[in-house]
Amino acid sequence: MTRTDRRTSHPTAADEIRLPSEPRATSLFVPGQTPRRRWLIVLLSVLGGFLLTVVWSAEFVDQTIGDNIANTMLGHDAKETPLSGVVAGVIFAFVSGVAGTFTACNVAAFGALAPLAGTSGGRLTRFLAPLRPLGWMAVGMIAVSAAYGAVVGLVGTSMPQFSTVPNTPGSLSPRSIQSMVVFGLIGLIMIYLGLAALRVLPDPFARISRRYPHAPLVFMGALIAGFLIGRPFALFRQMFRDAAESGNPLYGAAAFTLQSIGNIVIIAVLFLLMAWFAGSRLQSWFAARPSRLAATIAVAFLVAGAFTFLYWDVRLLARREIIPWYPTAPWS
């Protein structure tokens, strides 16, 4: 009598085919599935950021748009009217922030948050849902803005941004050097976040997000507030010099905080309206193909990062005639 094979017809755990698990979200900016053609997205996004530097006209945005908004809100010429007193300075800080809303950096940074507007439920729920991420962003913005404003109130007259040295061909003024350093660093950070969203690089928020899931939003708010540290916008420089000459750190902190809040008011309203009118459709669009979420976040960060770095660290060198050439549109 032969011994029969006692193996069962059912496969054991060791015999089962293990399918690769779906990648899980590690933070708000690295949301699970990623698109297949990641490097094509990187290439097209960086190209888009580069093309934006070619056509972007700072004079049009700062003077035609920014100055007109500030003059309309204040009822007088914002550049020509001196700031008299703390109240006038605080009002000017908020108005100059609103006037400086439509910069490429600011608009693109909020593009990374667009997926957060995709919520379900009634219109009121869709309208209120984005208030939480905006609130966490405000935490980071206010912390950096208030701290920098206090420093300006204490030692601002000796800072590079206070310098009135004119920009001359073949050299960089202290203001330009500070702008290059700050915006160059912000641009590289955004590029890293875009690559992390596509899982090309590790998620820098993976560990901290386990305990503090809103940490990426706080960081994004701090990054947007960091624009103030390098910003050359004429109205901002006027506010900066007023806060520096006051010698009052409390006034500096209040003015810079209101400047940051004013800087995001219009885009925050647009963000809430998008959630109100298109939140459910946006959520359905992302749900139909989950990789779209990562692609949207990555594109926003990569375009913003490439534009910021190339515009402030490469095109600026060409405008100062330190490097021979950079392509620009006739109107820019």
C-alpha positions in Angstrom: 0.0 0.0 0.0 1.4 3.3 -1.1 1.3 6.4 0.9 -1.0 8.9 -0.6 0.0 12.6 -1.1 -1.8 14.4 1.7 -1.4 17.9 0.1 -4.7 19.7 -0.1 -6.1 21.2 -3.3 -6.2 24.6 -1.6 -3.0 26.7 -1.8 -1.3 27.6 1.4 -0.3 31.1 2.3 3.1 30.5 0.9 1.7 29.4 -2.4 -0.5 32.4 -2.8 0.5 35.0 -5.4 1.3 38.2 -3.6 0.1 41.2 -5.6 1.8 44.5 -5.1 -0.1 46.6 -2.7 -1.4 50.0 -3.7 1.0 52.8 -2.5 -0.5 54.6 0.5 -0.6 58.3 1.1 2.3 59.4 3.4 1.2 63.1 3.7 -1.2 65.6 2.2 1.3 66.3 -0.6 2.0 62.6 -1.4 -1.4 61.0 -1.9 -1.1 57.4 -2.8 -1.2 56.4 -6.4 1.1 58.1 -8.9 0.8 58.4 -12.7 2.8 56.1 -14.9 4.6 58.7 -17.0 6.2 60.5 -14.1 9.2 61.8 -16.0 7.1 63.2 -18.8 5.1 65.2 -16.2 8.4 66.5 -14.7 9.7 67.5 -18.1 6.5 69.3 -19.2 6.1 71.0 -15.8 9.6 72.3 -15.8 9.2 73.4 -19.4 6.0 75.2 -18.4 7.8 77.0 -15.6 10.6 78.0 -18.0 8.1 79.4 -20.6 6.4 81.4 -17.8 9.7 83.1 -17.1 10.0 84.0 -20.7 6.6 85.7 -21.0 6.2 87.0 -17.4 6.3 90.8 -17.0 6.9 92.0 -13.5 6.3 95.6 -14.5 2.8 94.8 -15.7 1.9 92.8 -12.6 3.4 95.2 -10.1 2.6 98.5 -11.7 -0.5 98.0 -14.0 -2.2 95.6 -11.6 -0.7 96.1 -8.2 -0.4 99.8 -8.1 -3.9 100.4 -9.5 -5.4 98.1 -6.9 -3.6 99.8 -4.1 -4.4 103.3 -5.4 -8.1 102.4 -5.7 -8.3 100.9 -2.3 -6.4 103.7 -0.6 -8.0 106.6 -2.6 -4.6 108.2 -3.4 -1.3 107.5 -5.0 0.2 104.7 -2.8 3.8 105.3 -3.8 3.8 109.1 -3.5 1.9 109.4 -0.2 4.1 109.0 2.9 2.9 106.8 5.7 1.9 108.9 8.7 1.4 107.0 11.9 0.9 103.4 12.9 -2.8 103.2 11.7 -1.9 104.4 8.2 1.0 101.9 8.1 -1.2 99.0 9.1 -3.8 99.8 6.5 -1.1 100.3 3.9 0.4 96.9 4.9 -2.9 95.1 4.2 -3.6 97.0 1.0 -0.2 96.4 -0.4 -0.6 92.7 0.4 -3.9 92.6 -1.6 -2.2 94.5 -4.4 0.6 91.9 -4.5 -1.7 88.9 -4.8 -1.3 88.2 -8.4 2.3 87.1 -8.5 3.3 83.9 -10.2 4.7 82.4 -7.0 1.6 83.1 -4.9 -0.9 81.8 -7.5 1.2 78.7 -8.2 1.6 77.8 -4.5 -2.2 77.8 -4.1 -2.5 75.5 -7.2 -1.0 72.7 -5.1 -3.9 73.1 -2.7 -6.6 73.0 -5.3 -7.3 69.2 -4.7 -8.3 70.1 -1.2 -11.3 71.9 -2.6 -12.7 68.6 -3.8 -15.2 67.6 -1.1 -18.6 66.0 -1.1 -21.8 66.9 0.6 -24.0 69.9 0.4 -22.8 73.3 -0.8 -22.4 74.6 2.7 -20.3 71.6 3.6 -18.2 72.1 0.5 -17.8 75.8 1.3 -16.7 75.3 4.9 -14.4 72.3 4.3 -11.5 74.3 2.8 -11.5 76.7 5.8 -9.6 74.2 7.9 -6.6 73.9 5.5 -6.6 77.6 5.0 -6.5 78.0 8.8 -3.5 75.7 9.1 -1.8 77.6 6.3 -2.5 80.8 8.2 -0.7 79.4 11.2 2.5 79.0 9.2 2.1 82.4 7.5 1.5 84.4 10.6 4.4 82.7 12.5 6.9 83.6 9.8 5.5 87.0 9.0 5.3 88.2 12.6 8.8 86.9 13.4 10.3 88.6 10.3 8.4 91.8 10.9 9.7 91.9 14.5 13.2 91.5 13.3 12.7 94.3 10.7 11.4 96.5 13.5 14.5 95.9 15.5 17.4 95.8 13.0 15.7 96.5 9.6 17.8 99.6 8.7 20.9 97.4 8.5 19.3 94.6 6.4 19.9 94.1 2.7 16.3 94.9 1.9 16.7 98.4 3.3 19.5 99.2 0.9 18.8 101.9 -1.7 21.9 101.0 -3.8 20.7 101.1 -7.5 21.0 98.1 -9.7 23.8 98.6 -12.2 24.9 96.4 -15.1 27.5 93.8 -14.2 26.7 93.9 -10.4 24.1 92.9 -7.9 22.7 95.1 -5.2 22.2 93.8 -1.7 18.5 93.6 -2.3 19.0 91.5 -5.4 21.3 89.1 -3.6 18.8 88.6 -0.9 16.0 88.0 -3.4 18.2 85.5 -5.3 19.0 83.6 -2.2 15.5 83.5 -0.7 13.6 82.8 -4.0 16.2 80.4 -5.2 15.8 78.3 -2.0 12.0 78.5 -2.2 12.1 77.4 -5.8 14.3 74.4 -5.0 12.0 73.4 -2.1 9.0 73.5 -4.4 10.8 71.4 -7.0 11.6 68.8 -4.3 8.0 68.7 -3.2 6.8 68.2 -6.7 9.2 65.3 -7.2 8.2 63.9 -3.8 4.5 64.0 -4.9 5.4 61.7 -7.8 7.5 59.5 -5.4 10.7 60.3 -7.3 12.1 61.5 -4.1 11.2 60.6 -0.4 8.3 62.4 1.2 9.9 64.9 3.7 6.7 65.0 5.7 6.1 61.2 5.9 7.3 60.9 9.5 5.9 64.1 11.0 2.5 63.6 9.2 1.8 60.5 11.2 1.4 62.6 14.3 0.7 66.0 12.8 -1.2 65.5 9.6 -1.6 69.2 8.9 2.2 69.9 9.1 2.5 70.2 5.3 -0.1 72.9 5.3 1.7 74.8 8.1 4.9 74.5 6.1 3.2 75.8 2.9 1.9 78.8 4.8 5.5 79.5 6.1 6.8 79.1 2.5 4.3 81.7 1.2 5.2 84.1 4.0 8.9 83.5 3.1 8.2 85.5 -0.1 8.2 88.6 2.0 11.9 88.0 2.9 13.0 88.4 -0.7 10.2 90.4 -2.2 11.3 93.4 -4.4 7.7 94.7 -5.0 7.9 98.5 -4.7 4.9 98.8 -2.4 6.3 96.1 -0.1 9.7 97.9 0.0 7.8 101.1 1.1 6.2 99.2 3.9 9.5 97.5 4.8 11.3 100.8 5.1 8.5 102.3 7.2 8.6 99.4 9.6 12.4 99.4 9.8 12.6 103.1 10.5 10.0 102.8 13.2 12.3 100.8 15.4 9.1 99.1 16.8 9.1 95.3 16.6 5.4 95.1 17.5 4.5 97.4 14.7 6.7 95.5 12.4 5.1 92.2 13.4 1.6 93.5 12.9 2.4 95.2 9.6 4.0 92.1 8.1 1.3 89.8 9.4 -1.4 91.9 7.8 0.6 92.1 4.6 0.7 88.3 4.4 -3.0 88.0 5.2 -3.8 90.6 2.5 -1.6 88.7 0.1 -3.9 85.6 0.2 -7.3 87.1 0.7 -8.4 87.2 -3.0 -7.0 83.7 -3.8 -8.6 82.3 -0.6 -12.0 83.7 -1.7 -11.5 82.1 -5.1 -10.5 78.8 -3.4 -13.7 78.8 -1.4 -15.8 79.6 -4.4 -14.2 76.8 -6.3 -15.2 74.4 -3.4 -18.7 75.8 -3.4 -19.4 75.5 -7.1 -17.2 72.7 -8.3 -16.2 70.7 -5.2 -18.2 67.6 -5.9 -17.2 67.5 -9.6 -13.6 68.0 -8.7 -13.8 65.1 -6.2 -15.5 62.8 -8.8 -12.7 63.7 -11.3 -10.0 62.7 -8.8 -11.9 59.6 -7.7 -12.2 58.3 -11.3 -8.4 58.1 -11.6 -6.7 58.5 -8.2 -3.3 59.2 -9.8 -4.7 62.6 -11.0 -4.4 63.9 -7.5 -0.6 63.3 -7.3 -0.2 64.6 -10.8 -2.1 67.9 -10.0 0.0 68.5 -6.9 3.2 67.7 -8.6 2.5 69.9 -11.6 1.7 72.9 -9.4 4.9 72.5 -7.3 7.1 71.8 -10.3 5.9 74.7 -12.4 6.0 77.1 -9.4 9.5 75.9 -8.4 11.0 76.0 -11.9 9.6 79.5 -12.5 10.8 80.8 -9.1 14.3 79.4 -9.4 14.8 80.3 -13.1 13.3 83.8 -12.9 15.1 84.9 -9.7 18.4 83.0 -10.1 19.0 82.8 -13.8 16.9 85.5 -15.6 17.9 88.1 -13.0 21.6 87.4 -13.8 20.9 88.1 -17.5 19.0 91.3 -16.7 22.1 92.5 -14.7 24.3 91.5 -17.7 26.2 89.0 -15.5 25.4 86.2 -17.9 25.2 86.9 -21.6 21.5 86.0 -22.5 18.2 84.7 -21.3 15.2 84.4 -23.6 12.4 87.0 -22.9 9.3 88.1 -24.7 9.3 91.6 -26.1 6.8 92.9 -23.5 8.7 91.5 -20.5 
